[in-house]
């Protein structure tokens, strides 16, 4: 089995571009959810809190 985190792969994946993609991919949906949750009454307080905790633990 080949080593997936060798020097060539590490330099290919640990870049500014990949960091920006991850921040946008995870951060923007979390901000949208938090904004909707905190500004509207679309969800109950308990379910909104649980959703925010799950997103916070993931992020």
C-alpha positions, 0 to 999 in steps of 0.5 A, a space after each residue: 500500500 502506498 503512503 498517501 501523505 508523502 512529500 509530493 501529496 503533502 505539498 499538493 494538498 496543503 496549499 492556500 487554494 485548498 485552505 480557501 476551498 475548505 473555509 468556503 465549503 464549511 464556513 459559509 454554510 455554517 454562517 448562513 445556518 447561524 444567521 437564519 437560525 438566530 434571526 428567524 423562528 424557522 426552528 425551535 430553540 432546541 433544534 437550532 441549538 443542536 444544529 449549531 453545536 453539530 456544525 461547531 463540532 464539525 468545523 
